[in-house]
Amino acid sequence: MSGRTVTRADLCEAVYQKVGLSRTESADLVEMVIKEIAETLVGGEPVKLSSFGTFVIRDKGERIGRNPKTGEEVPIAPRRVLVFKPSNVLKKRINDALATTGLQPSE
């Protein structure tokens, strides 16, 4: 695997190349989609992208953690976390790609 991170600029370029919008329109479209997803999640609603996966906000309660360096117990405040659950279609596609390249998941 390349270890490369896909950026917003990469997404904008992909839209530009594949859809044929101008670069400005492509960037605006990507920004609008990201903004809509973020606003929906902030509102507490899940976002499901068919054949890709579901983003949900999960509430985590307060708990006691441990500082790994000192071993000291530290309270961890309650918080909301973003969780992504990939669809079965995406999982199959990823596993099929691993099988055809001969790579192991940890490589």
C-alpha distances in whole Angstrom, upper triangle without the diagonal:
4,6,8,11,13,17,20,21,17,19,22,21,20,23,25,23,24,27,29,30,31,28,31,31,27,27,30,29,25,27,30,27,26,29,31,28,29,32,32,30,33,36,34,33,30,28,27,25,25,23,20,22,24,25,28,29,30,33,33,36,37,36,37,34,34,33,31,32,36,36,38,38,37,38,35,36,36,33,31,28,25,24,21,22,19,21,22,21,17,17,17,15,12,13,14,11,10,13,13,10,11,8,10,10,10,7
4,5,9,11,14,18,18,15,17,20,19,18,22,23,22,22,26,27,28,29,26,28,29,25,25,28,27,24,26,28,26,25,28,30,27,28,32,32,30,32,35,34,34,31,28,28,25,26,24,21,23,25,25,28,30,31,34,34,37,38,37,37,34,34,33,31,32,36,36,38,39,37,38,35,36,36,33,32,28,26,24,22,23,21,23,24,23,19,19,20,18,15,17,17,14,13,17,16,13,15,12,14,13,13,10
4,7,10,13,16,17,15,17,20,19,19,22,24,23,24,26,28,29,29,26,28,29,25,24,27,26,23,24,27,25,23,26,28,25,25,29,30,28,29,33,32,31,29,26,26,24,26,24,21,22,24,23,26,27,28,31,30,34,34,34,34,31,31,30,28,29,33,33,35,35,34,34,31,33,33,30,28,25,23,22,20,21,20,22,23,23,19,19,21,18,15,17,19,16,15,18,18,15,17,14,14,13,12,10
4,7,9,13,13,11,13,16,16,15,19,20,19,21,23,25,25,25,22,24,25,22,20,24,23,20,21,24,22,20,24,26,23,23,27,28,26,28,31,31,30,28,25,25,23,25,23,20,21,23,22,25,27,28,31,31,34,35,35,35,32,33,31,30,31,34,35,37,37,35,35,32,33,33,30,28,25,22,22,20,22,20,23,24,23,19,20,21,19,16,19,20,17,17,20,20,17,19,16,17,16,15,14
4,6,10,11,9,11,14,14,14,17,19,19,20,22,24,23,23,20,22,23,19,18,21,20,16,18,21,19,17,20,22,20,20,23,24,23,24,28,27,27,24,22,22,20,23,21,18,19,20,19,22,23,25,28,28,31,32,33,33,31,31,30,29,30,34,34,35,35,33,33,30,30,30,27,25,22,19,19,17,19,18,21,23,22,18,19,21,19,16,19,21,18,18,22,22,20,22,19,19,17,17,16
4,7,8,6,7,10,11,11,13,15,15,16,18,20,20,20,17,19,19,16,14,17,17,13,15,18,16,14,17,19,17,18,21,22,21,23,26,26,25,23,20,20,18,20,19,16,17,19,18,21,23,25,28,29,32,34,34,35,33,34,33,32,33,37,37,38,37,35,35,31,32,31,27,25,22,19,19,17,19,17,20,22,20,17,19,21,18,16,20,21,18,19,23,22,20,23,20,21,19,19,18
4,5,5,6,9,10,11,13,14,15,17,18,19,18,18,15,16,17,14,12,15,14,11,12,15,14,12,15,18,16,16,20,21,20,22,25,25,25,23,20,21,19,21,21,18,19,20,19,22,23,25,28,29,32,33,34,35,33,34,33,32,34,37,37,38,37,35,35,31,31,30,27,25,22,19,20,18,21,19,22,24,23,20,22,24,21,20,23,24,22,23,26,26,24,27,24,25,23,23,22
4,5,5,6,9,10,11,12,14,15,16,17,16,15,12,13,13,10,8,11,11,7,8,12,11,9,12,15,14,14,17,19,19,20,23,24,23,22,19,20,18,21,21,18,19,20,18,21,22,25,28,29,33,34,35,37,35,36,35,35,36,39,40,40,39,37,36,32,32,31,27,24,22,19,20,19,21,20,22,25,24,21,23,25,23,22,25,26,24,25,29,28,27,30,27,28,26,26,25
4,5,5,6,9,10,10,12,14,15,16,14,13,10,11,13,10,8,11,12,9,10,14,14,13,15,18,18,18,21,22,22,24,26,28,27,25,22,23,21,23,23,20,22,23,22,25,26,29,32,33,36,37,39,40,38,39,38,37,38,42,42,43,42,40,39,35,35,34,31,28,26,23,24,22,25,23,25,28,26,23,25,27,24,23,27,28,25,26,30,29,27,30,28,29,27,27,26
4,5,5,6,9,10,10,12,14,15,15,14,11,13,14,11,10,13,13,10,12,15,15,14,17,19,18,19,22,23,23,25,28,28,27,25,22,22,20,22,21,18,20,22,21,25,26,29,32,33,37,38,39,40,38,39,38,37,39,42,42,43,42,40,40,36,36,35,31,29,26,23,23,21,23,21,23,25,23,20,22,24,21,20,24,24,21,23,26,25,24,27,25,26,24,25,24
4,5,5,6,9,10,11,12,13,13,13,11,12,12,9,8,11,10,7,10,12,11,11,14,16,15,16,19,20,21,23,25,26,24,22,19,19,16,18,18,16,18,19,19,22,24,27,30,32,35,37,38,40,38,39,38,38,40,43,43,43,42,40,39,36,35,34,30,27,24,21,21,19,21,19,21,23,21,18,21,23,20,19,23,23,21,23,26,25,24,27,26,27,25,26,25
4,5,5,6,9,10,10,11,10,10,7,9,9,5,5,8,8,6,9,11,11,12,14,16,16,18,20,21,22,24,26,27,26,24,21,21,19,21,21,19,21,22,21,25,26,30,32,34,38,39,41,42,40,42,41,41,42,45,46,46,45,42,42,38,37,36,32,29,27,24,24,22,24,23,24,26,24,22,25,26,23,23,27,27,24,27,30,29,28,31,29,30,28,29,28
4,5,5,6,9,10,10,10,10,7,10,11,7,8,12,11,10,13,15,15,15,18,20,20,21,24,25,25,27,29,31,29,27,24,24,21,23,22,20,23,24,24,28,29,32,35,37,40,42,43,45,43,44,43,42,44,47,47,48,47,45,44,40,40,39,35,32,30,27,27,24,26,24,25,27,25,22,25,26,23,23,27,26,24,26,29,27,26,29,28,30,28,29,28
4,5,5,6,8,10,10,11,10,13,12,9,10,13,12,10,13,15,14,15,18,19,19,21,24,24,25,27,29,30,28,26,22,22,18,20,19,17,20,22,22,26,28,31,34,36,40,42,43,44,42,44,43,42,44,47,47,48,47,45,44,40,40,39,35,32,29,26,26,23,24,22,22,24,22,19,22,23,20,20,24,23,21,23,26,24,24,27,26,28,26,28,26
4,5,5,5,7,7,9,8,11,9,6,8,10,9,8,12,13,12,14,16,17,18,20,22,23,24,26,27,28,26,25,21,21,17,19,19,17,20,22,22,26,28,31,34,36,40,42,43,45,43,45,44,44,46,49,49,49,48,46,45,41,40,39,35,32,29,26,26,23,24,22,23,25,22,20,24,24,21,22,26,25,23,26,28,27,27,30,29,31,29,30,29
4,6,6,5,5,6,6,9,8,6,8,11,10,10,13,15,15,16,19,20,21,22,25,26,27,29,30,32,30,28,25,24,21,22,22,21,24,26,26,29,31,34,37,39,43,45,46,48,46,48,47,46,48,51,51,52,51,48,47,44,43,42,38,35,32,29,29,27,28,26,26,29,26,24,27,28,24,25,29,28,26,28,31,29,29,32,31,33,31,33,32
4,6,6,8,9,9,12,12,9,12,15,13,13,17,18,18,19,22,23,23,25,27,28,29,31,33,34,32,30,26,25,22,23,22,21,24,27,27,31,33,36,39,41,45,47,48,49,47,49,48,47,49,52,52,53,52,50,49,45,45,43,40,37,34,31,30,28,29,26,26,28,25,23,26,26,23,24,27,26,23,26,29,27,26,30,29,31,30,32,30
4,6,8,11,11,14,13,10,13,15,13,13,17,18,17,18,21,22,22,24,27,27,28,30,32,33,30,28,24,23,20,20,19,19,22,24,25,29,32,35,38,40,44,46,47,49,47,49,48,47,49,52,52,53,52,50,49,45,45,43,39,36,33,30,29,26,27,24,24,25,22,21,24,24,21,22,25,24,22,25,27,25,25,29,28,31,29,31,30
4,6,9,10,13,10,8,12,13,11,12,16,16,15,18,20,20,21,23,25,25,27,29,30,31,29,27,24,23,19,20,20,20,23,25,25,29,31,35,38,40,44,46,48,50,48,50,49,49,51,54,54,54,53,51,49,46,45,43,39,36,33,30,30,27,27,25,25,27,23,22,26,26,23,24,28,27,25,28,30,28,29,32,32,34,32,34,33
4,7,9,11,10,8,12,14,12,14,17,17,17,20,22,22,23,26,27,28,29,32,33,34,32,30,27,26,23,23,24,23,26,28,28,32,34,38,41,43,47,49,50,52,51,52,51,51,53,56,56,57,55,53,52,48,47,45,42,38,36,33,33,30,31,29,28,30,27,26,29,30,26,27,31,30,28,31,33,31,31,35,34,36,35,37,35
4,6,8,6,6,9,10,9,11,14,14,15,18,19,20,21,23,25,26,28,29,30,32,30,29,25,25,22,24,24,23,26,27,28,31,33,36,39,42,45,47,49,51,49,51,50,50,52,55,55,55,54,51,50,46,45,44,40,37,35,31,32,29,31,29,29,31,28,27,30,31,28,29,32,32,30,33,35,33,33,37,36,38,36,38,36
4,5,5,6,9,10,10,12,14,15,17,18,20,21,23,24,26,27,29,30,32,33,32,31,27,28,25,26,27,26,28,30,29,32,34,38,40,43,46,48,49,51,50,51,50,50,52,54,55,55,54,51,50,47,45,44,40,37,35,32,33,31,33,31,31,34,31,29,33,33,30,31,35,34,32,34,37,35,35,38,37,39,37,39,37
4,6,5,6,9,10,11,12,14,15,17,18,20,21,22,24,26,27,28,30,32,31,30,26,27,24,26,27,25,27,28,28,31,32,36,38,40,44,45,47,49,47,48,47,47,48,51,52,52,51,48,47,44,43,42,38,35,33,30,31,29,31,29,30,33,30,28,31,32,29,29,33,33,30,33,36,34,33,36,35,37,35,36,35
4,5,5,6,9,10,11,12,14,15,16,18,20,21,22,24,26,27,28,31,30,29,26,27,24,27,28,26,28,28,27,30,31,35,37,39,43,44,46,48,46,48,47,47,48,51,52,52,51,48,47,43,42,40,37,34,32,29,31,29,31,30,31,34,32,29,33,34,31,31,35,35,33,35,38,37,36,39,38,39,37,38,37
4,5,5,6,9,10,10,12,14,15,16,18,20,21,22,24,25,27,29,28,27,24,24,22,24,25,24,26,26,26,29,30,34,36,39,42,44,46,48,46,48,47,48,49,52,52,52,51,48,47,43,42,40,36,33,32,29,30,28,30,29,29,32,30,28,31,33,30,30,34,34,32,35,37,36,36,39,37,39,37,38,37
4,5,5,6,9,10,11,12,14,15,17,18,20,21,23,24,26,28,26,25,22,22,19,21,22,21,23,24,23,26,28,32,34,37,40,42,44,46,44,46,45,45,47,49,50,50,49,46,45,41,40,38,34,31,29,26,27,25,27,25,26,29,26,24,28,29,26,27,30,30,28,31,34,32,32,35,34,35,33,34,33
4,5,5,6,9,10,11,12,14,16,16,18,20,21,22,24,26,25,24,21,22,20,22,23,21,23,23,22,25,26,30,32,34,38,39,41,43,41,43,42,42,44,47,47,47,46,43,42,38,37,36,32,29,27,24,26,24,26,25,26,29,27,25,28,30,27,27,31,31,29,31,34,33,32,35,34,35,33,33,33
4,6,5,6,9,10,10,12,14,15,16,18,20,21,22,25,23,23,20,21,20,22,24,22,23,23,22,25,26,29,32,34,37,39,41,43,42,44,43,44,45,48,48,48,46,43,42,38,37,35,31,29,27,24,26,24,27,26,27,30,28,26,29,31,29,29,33,33,31,34,37,36,35,38,36,37,35,36,35
4,5,5,6,9,10,11,12,14,15,17,19,20,21,23,22,21,18,18,16,19,20,19,20,21,20,23,24,28,30,33,36,39,40,43,41,44,43,43,45,48,48,48,46,43,42,38,37,35,31,28,26,23,24,22,24,23,24,27,25,23,27,28,26,26,30,30,29,31,34,33,33,36,35,36,33,34,34
4,5,5,6,9,10,11,12,14,16,17,18,20,22,20,19,16,17,15,18,19,17,18,18,17,20,22,25,28,30,34,36,37,40,38,40,40,40,42,44,44,44,43,40,39,35,34,32,28,25,23,20,21,19,22,21,22,25,23,21,24,26,24,24,27,28,26,28,31,31,30,33,31,32,30,31,31
4,5,5,6,9,10,10,12,14,15,16,18,20,19,19,16,18,16,20,21,19,19,19,18,20,21,24,27,29,32,34,36,38,37,39,38,39,40,43,43,43,42,38,37,33,32,30,26,24,22,19,21,20,22,22,24,27,25,23,26,28,26,26,30,31,29,31,34,34,33,36,34,34,31,32,32
4,6,5,6,9,10,10,12,14,15,16,19,17,17,15,16,15,18,21,19,19,18,17,19,20,24,26,29,32,34,37,39,38,40,40,41,43,45,45,44,43,40,38,34,32,30,27,24,22,20,21,20,22,22,23,27,25,23,27,29,27,27,31,32,30,32,35,35,35,38,36,36,33,34,35
4,5,5,6,9,10,11,12,14,16,17,15,15,11,13,12,15,17,15,15,15,14,16,18,22,24,27,30,33,35,37,36,39,39,39,41,44,43,43,41,38,37,33,31,29,25,22,20,17,18,17,19,19,19,23,22,20,23,25,23,24,27,28,27,29,32,32,32,35,33,33,30,31,32
4,5,5,6,9,10,11,12,14,16,15,14,11,13,12,16,18,15,15,14,12,15,16,19,22,24,28,30,32,34,33,35,35,36,38,40,40,39,38,35,33,29,28,26,22,19,17,14,16,15,18,18,19,23,22,20,22,25,23,23,27,28,27,28,32,32,31,34,31,32,28,29,30
4,5,5,6,9,10,10,12,14,14,14,12,15,15,18,21,18,18,16,14,15,16,20,22,24,27,29,32,34,33,36,36,37,38,41,40,40,38,35,33,29,27,25,22,19,18,15,17,17,20,20,22,26,25,23,26,28,27,27,30,32,30,32,35,36,35,37,35,35,32,33,33
4,5,5,6,9,10,11,13,11,12,10,12,13,16,19,17,16,14,13,14,15,19,21,24,27,30,32,35,34,37,37,38,40,42,42,41,39,36,34,30,28,26,22,19,18,15,17,16,19,19,20,24,23,22,25,27,26,26,30,31,30,32,35,35,35,38,36,35,32,33,34
4,6,5,6,9,10,11,10,9,7,10,10,14,16,14,13,11,9,11,12,16,18,21,24,27,29,32,31,34,34,35,37,39,39,38,36,33,31,28,26,23,20,16,15,12,13,13,15,16,17,21,21,19,21,24,23,23,26,28,27,29,32,33,33,35,32,32,29,30,31
4,5,5,6,9,10,10,10,9,12,13,17,19,17,15,13,10,11,11,15,17,19,22,25,27,29,29,31,32,33,35,37,36,36,34,31,29,25,23,21,17,14,13,10,13,13,16,18,19,23,23,21,23,27,26,25,28,30,29,31,34,35,34,36,34,33,30,30,31
4,5,5,6,9,9,11,10,14,15,19,21,19,17,15,12,12,12,16,17,20,23,25,28,31,31,33,34,35,37,39,39,38,35,32,30,26,24,21,18,15,15,13,15,16,19,20,22,26,26,24,26,29,29,28,31,33,33,34,37,38,38,40,37,37,33,34,35
4,6,5,7,6,7,7,11,13,16,19,17,15,12,10,10,10,14,16,19,22,25,27,31,31,34,34,36,38,40,39,38,35,32,30,26,24,21,18,14,14,12,14,14,16,18,19,23,23,22,24,27,27,27,30,32,31,33,36,37,37,39,36,36,32,33,35
4,5,5,5,6,7,11,13,16,19,16,14,11,8,7,7,10,12,16,19,21,24,27,27,30,31,32,34,36,35,34,32,29,26,23,20,18,14,11,10,8,10,12,14,16,18,22,23,21,23,26,26,25,28,30,30,31,34,35,35,37,34,33,30,31,32
4,5,7,9,11,14,17,20,23,20,18,15,11,10,8,11,12,15,18,20,23,26,26,29,30,32,34,35,35,33,31,28,25,21,19,16,13,10,11,10,13,15,17,20,22,25,26,25,26,30,29,29,31,34,33,34,37,39,38,40,37,36,32,33,35
4,6,9,11,14,17,20,23,21,19,15,13,11,9,12,13,17,19,22,25,28,29,32,33,35,37,38,37,36,33,30,27,24,21,18,15,12,13,12,15,16,19,21,22,26,27,26,28,31,31,30,33,35,35,36,39,40,40,42,39,38,35,36,37
4,7,10,13,16,19,22,20,17,13,10,8,6,9,10,14,16,19,22,26,26,30,31,32,35,36,35,34,31,28,25,22,19,16,13,10,11,10,12,14,16,19,20,24,25,24,25,29,29,29,31,33,34,34,37,39,39,40,38,36,33,33,36
4,7,10,13,16,19,17,14,11,9,7,8,10,13,16,19,22,25,28,29,32,33,35,37,39,37,37,34,31,28,25,22,19,16,13,13,11,12,13,14,17,18,21,22,22,23,26,27,27,29,31,32,33,35,37,37,39,36,35,32,33,35
4,6,10,13,15,14,11,7,6,5,7,10,13,16,19,23,25,28,28,31,33,33,36,38,37,36,33,31,28,25,23,20,17,13,12,10,10,10,11,13,14,17,19,18,19,22,23,23,25,28,28,29,31,33,34,35,33,32,28,30,32
4,7,10,12,11,8,6,5,7,9,13,16,19,22,26,27,30,30,33,34,35,38,40,38,38,36,33,31,27,25,23,19,15,14,11,11,9,11,12,12,16,16,16,18,21,21,21,24,25,26,27,30,31,31,33,31,30,27,29,30
4,6,9,8,6,4,6,9,12,15,18,21,25,28,29,32,32,35,36,36,39,41,40,40,38,35,33,29,28,25,22,18,16,13,12,10,9,10,9,13,13,13,15,18,18,19,21,23,23,25,27,28,29,31,29,29,25,28,29
4,6,5,5,6,8,12,15,18,21,24,28,31,32,35,34,36,37,37,40,43,41,42,40,37,35,32,31,28,25,21,19,15,14,11,10,9,9,12,11,11,14,16,15,16,19,20,21,23,25,26,27,29,27,27,24,26,28
4,5,6,8,11,14,18,20,24,26,30,33,34,37,36,39,40,40,43,45,44,44,42,40,38,34,34,31,28,24,22,18,16,13,12,10,8,10,9,10,13,14,14,16,18,19,20,22,24,24,26,28,27,27,24,27,28
4,6,9,13,16,20,22,25,27,31,34,35,37,36,38,39,39,42,44,43,44,42,40,39,35,35,32,29,25,23,19,17,13,11,8,6,7,5,6,10,10,10,12,15,15,16,18,20,21,22,24,23,24,21,24,25
4,7,10,13,17,19,23,25,28,31,32,34,33,35,36,36,38,41,40,41,39,37,36,32,31,29,26,22,20,16,14,10,9,6,5,8,7,5,9,11,10,11,14,15,15,17,20,20,21,23,22,22,19,22,23
4,7,10,14,16,19,21,25,28,29,31,30,33,34,33,36,39,37,38,36,34,32,29,28,26,23,19,16,13,10,7,6,4,4,8,9,7,9,12,12,13,15,17,18,19,21,23,23,25,23,23,20,22,23
4,6,10,12,16,18,22,25,26,29,28,31,32,32,35,37,36,36,34,32,30,26,25,23,20,16,14,10,8,6,5,6,7,11,12,11,13,16,16,16,19,21,21,22,25,26,27,28,26,25,22,24,26
4,7,10,13,16,19,22,24,26,26,28,30,30,33,35,34,34,31,29,27,23,22,20,16,13,10,7,6,5,7,9,11,14,15,14,15,18,19,18,21,23,23,24,27,28,28,30,27,26,23,24,26
4,6,10,13,16,19,21,24,24,27,28,29,32,34,32,32,29,27,25,21,20,17,14,10,8,6,5,7,8,11,13,17,18,17,18,21,22,21,23,26,26,27,29,31,32,33,30,29,25,26,28
4,7,10,13,16,18,21,21,25,26,27,30,31,30,29,27,24,21,18,16,13,10,6,6,5,6,9,11,15,17,20,22,20,21,24,25,24,26,29,29,29,32,34,34,35,32,31,27,28,30
4,6,10,13,15,18,19,22,24,25,28,29,28,27,24,22,19,15,14,11,8,6,5,6,7,10,12,16,18,21,23,22,22,25,26,25,27,30,30,30,33,35,35,35,33,31,27,27,30
4,7,10,12,16,17,20,22,24,27,28,26,25,22,19,16,13,11,7,6,4,6,9,10,14,16,19,22,24,27,26,25,29,30,29,30,33,34,33,36,38,38,38,36,33,30,30,33
4,7,9,12,13,17,19,21,24,24,22,21,18,16,13,10,9,6,5,6,7,11,11,15,17,21,23,26,28,27,26,30,31,29,30,34,34,33,36,39,38,38,35,33,29,29,32
4,6,10,12,16,18,21,24,24,21,20,16,14,11,9,7,4,7,9,11,14,15,19,20,24,27,29,32,30,29,33,35,33,34,37,38,37,39,42,42,41,38,36,32,31,35
4,7,10,13,16,18,21,21,19,17,13,11,7,6,5,4,8,11,13,16,18,21,23,27,30,32,35,33,32,36,37,35,36,39,40,38,41,44,43,43,39,37,33,32,35
4,6,10,13,15,18,18,15,14,10,9,6,5,7,8,10,13,14,18,19,22,24,27,30,32,35,33,32,35,37,34,35,39,39,37,40,43,42,41,38,35,32,31,34
4,7,10,13,15,14,12,10,6,6,5,6,9,11,13,16,17,20,21,25,26,29,32,34,37,35,33,37,38,36,36,40,40,38,41,44,43,42,38,35,32,31,34
4,7,9,12,12,9,8,6,5,6,6,10,12,14,17,17,20,20,23,25,28,31,33,36,34,32,35,37,34,34,38,38,36,38,41,40,39,36,33,29,28,31
4,6,9,8,6,6,4,6,8,9,13,16,17,20,19,22,23,26,28,30,34,35,38,35,33,37,38,35,35,39,39,36,39,42,40,39,36,33,30,27,30
4,5,6,5,5,6,7,10,11,14,17,18,21,21,23,24,27,29,31,35,37,39,36,34,38,39,35,36,40,39,36,39,42,40,39,35,33,30,27,30
4,6,5,8,9,10,13,14,17,20,21,23,22,24,24,27,29,31,34,36,38,35,33,36,37,34,34,38,37,34,37,40,38,36,33,30,27,25,27
4,6,8,11,12,15,16,20,22,23,26,25,27,27,30,32,34,37,39,41,38,36,39,40,36,37,40,39,37,39,42,40,38,35,32,30,27,29
4,5,9,11,14,16,19,23,24,27,26,29,29,32,34,36,40,41,44,41,39,42,43,39,40,43,42,40,43,45,43,42,38,35,33,30,32
4,6,9,13,14,18,21,23,25,25,28,28,31,32,35,38,40,42,39,37,41,42,38,39,42,42,39,42,44,43,41,38,35,32,29,32
4,6,10,12,16,19,21,24,24,27,28,31,33,36,39,41,43,41,39,42,43,40,40,44,44,41,44,47,45,44,40,37,34,32,34
4,7,10,13,16,18,21,22,25,26,29,31,34,37,39,41,39,37,41,42,39,39,43,43,41,43,46,45,43,40,37,34,32,35
4,6,10,13,15,18,19,23,24,27,29,32,36,38,40,38,36,40,41,38,39,43,42,40,43,46,44,43,40,37,34,32,34
4,6,9,12,16,17,21,22,26,28,31,34,36,39,37,35,39,40,38,39,42,42,40,43,46,45,44,40,38,34,33,35
4,7,9,12,13,17,18,22,24,28,31,33,36,33,32,36,37,34,35,39,39,37,40,43,42,41,38,35,32,30,33
4,6,10,12,16,18,22,24,28,31,33,36,33,33,36,37,35,37,40,40,39,42,44,43,43,39,37,33,32,35
4,7,10,14,16,19,22,25,28,31,33,31,31,34,35,34,35,38,38,37,40,43,42,42,39,36,33,32,35
4,6,10,13,16,19,22,25,28,30,28,28,32,33,31,33,36,36,35,38,40,40,40,37,34,31,30,33
4,7,10,13,16,19,22,25,27,25,25,29,30,28,30,33,33,33,36,38,37,38,35,33,29,29,31
4,6,10,13,16,19,22,24,22,22,26,26,25,27,30,29,29,32,34,34,34,31,29,25,25,28
4,7,10,13,16,19,21,19,19,23,23,22,24,27,26,26,29,31,31,32,29,27,23,24,26
4,7,10,13,16,18,16,16,19,20,19,21,24,24,24,26,29,28,29,26,25,21,21,24
4,6,10,13,14,12,12,16,17,15,17,20,20,21,23,25,25,26,24,22,19,20,22
4,7,9,12,10,10,13,15,14,15,18,19,19,22,24,24,25,23,21,18,20,22
4,7,8,6,6,10,11,10,12,15,15,16,18,20,21,22,20,19,16,18,20
4,5,5,6,9,10,11,12,14,16,17,18,20,22,23,21,21,18,21,22
4,5,5,6,9,10,10,12,14,15,16,18,20,21,20,19,17,20,22
4,6,5,6,9,10,11,12,14,15,17,19,20,20,20,18,21,22
4,5,5,6,9,10,11,12,14,15,17,18,17,17,15,18,19
4,5,5,6,8,10,11,12,14,16,16,15,15,12,16,17
4,5,5,6,8,10,10,12,14,15,15,15,13,17,18
4,6,5,6,9,10,11,12,14,14,15,13,17,17
4,5,5,6,9,10,11,12,11,12,10,13,14
4,5,5,6,9,10,10,10,10,9,13,13
4,5,5,6,9,10,11,12,12,15,15
4,5,5,6,8,9,11,11,14,13
4,6,5,6,5,7,7,11,10
4,6,5,7,8,10,13,13
4,6,8,11,12,15,14
4,5,9,11,13,11
4,7,10,12,10
4,6,8,6
4,5,5
4,6
4
